[in-house]
Amino acid sequence: MSIATLAFRNTKRHPGRSLLTMLAFTAAVATATFMDAYMTGAVDGFFQSYVRIEAGHVKTMPELAADRVRILPLDDGLRNLDSLMTVIESVDGVVQASARIRFGVLLDGPEGAVPAFGTALTPSREHGLMELDEWVSEGFCPADGADEVMIGSALAEKLGLTIGDEFFFVASTSYGGLGPGVYTVSGIFHSGITMLDRRTFYLPLVPAQYQLAMEDRALEIAIMVEGGMDASLMAADEIQAAIDDAGFEDVIAVPWQKQGNVYEMMAPAQVFSVILMGLLGIIALTTVINTVLMSVMARTREIGALRALGFDRSTVIRMILTESAIVGFVGTILGLIIGMAVSIWLGHVGIDFSEIVKHIDLPMNTTFYPEASLFTAIRASLLGLTVAILAAWYPARVAARLEPAKALRSA
Amino acid sequence: MKSITPIFALTLLLMIPGLASAQRTAMEWLDAVDRNQVMESARYTSEMTVHLPSGQERSFKMKGHTVGDKYALVEYTAPARDAGTRYLRRDDQMWIYFPRVDRTMLIQGHMLREGMQGSDMSYEDMTQSTAWADQYTAEITAETDSTVDIRLASKDMTVSYPFREISIDKTRGVATRVLNFDASQYPIKEIKVLEMRRISDRWFPVSTEIRSHLTEDKWTRFNIIDIEFDVPYEESDFTKAALEKVGEF
């Protein structure tokens, strides 16, 4: 009889204990699978939101503004905007480029002043970038050049504005004066990103440039490139070279990873994921060590008999390890099925945290979508099988050290 | 003895203005400055150049009408994008009328201390003419033959500049240099008189430079082109209706 057959039979001799061990594996692997998918989805979702609403794959901005990503002083803008746009769009691999101006403003609400952010852009140039159309919940997106605005749903509610209403505000101009503007509310949007829905309105670039005294200027150009997020580092170098060749001074092209410290800020999330996996492994390990050790102790006489029949120590070790591997394998498969199924389902419907974080301004989507992939399955499987072998090692060594005569005499 | 007396008398006579000057208290110097610089009412045209740290400069022209620290109305006449924009000050409130969009906006409170058109002159600086002697206690810190330096401390710490250091031209009674401090006695802006002119019966600064101590390489130059004092305005000249009225104020 082979070791594998013997080990397999042993797993069926104490079904309750084997089931308990298997469930420990299942729970650990299912949790690890889900958490891995969740963390991957959360980090990717954050980066995608960041690229979409803020950074583009690459952003062109004045050199002085490189460390101030959110709101820039208007007098630091990019000049000769039309020429600069032509240069950028001529670079191979540039799919879309859109000039933007972000500015802070205090709006008059029924209950007092409401701080808000305006983002001026060319809506038709935001395909592949902001995709404002996807967020429209009422009305429509402003037309290029029209005196129209689209307001975040919570902000519109706070200001008591609906479609067709007049929207008057005064903003600081590029030279520090006051620039008045009157717009019509053409649309209300719901992005699911708390900060945008509560604080932001979008308006076309051309009237905003006049209002802010920034004709032929913008604060930044968000650029999407072929190859997506991974291609941004190389694309930024090529765009920078084109800008330099065209003679634009003090203008830099920065890939999304190097804008501000958002990318570095998310590094702890990756570390957290690894730590979580490690903790789950330790929990599973201790549970499995316990059940396998109990199994070995309960079979002292039987192991003694096997040793008396000629099983050497290494054979006993292999038998115990194989038993654990079989249980671990089944538990891992079950855990993977459960973990992947839950992750894939939640990956479609999302986990909505908007109620929990509704009072916090977060520059990211409040619905997280776990991302289960082949790598998720491989990482969780490795965890399960490694724990199965490691957890059985000590009990197997204990079993192998048993003296046949002593073991046979034991109760 | 007889021969000495006329010389002694003449010397004494020559010393009298100096003695009188030396005996002036800080508050008397402030009164002298207020008599020259406070406008009970005035009509003026002026120009303002704002130099930004980026090296950009913008120039504005405006017409102003003021009644002490109660009412003021300022209208920009240039550049074209700001022409017609009017500011009405009534006590602690200010309305701004934008003819381009035909809308009026109210600002009040701390907003009145923001720079007007990005300049180093706040809305309060531009539209208020208050006697320092009413607002501050004063102490002479230095004195020469031609100038006297006075440190002012406000009786009310909520004013724009709770502390000031001023240098007064003793001959003309004009504050030629003013250093304004915040409540923690940190210097925030410095005003230098570049030119003063005798207008009616007073010496009045007609060209000043205001430098921010908070932003490097930022300054504003303010020139009075012409000014007429003691204009008989009515309170009804300073209403929202007057602010939004089409045509000349």
Interface residues (C-beta under 8 A of the other chain):
Chain A: D75 D76 F168 V170 S172 T173 Y175 G176 G177 L178 P180 G181 V182 A213
Chain B: V50 L52 P53 S54 Q56 R58 R81 D82 T85 I96 F98 R100 V101 R103 M105 G115 Q117 G118 S119
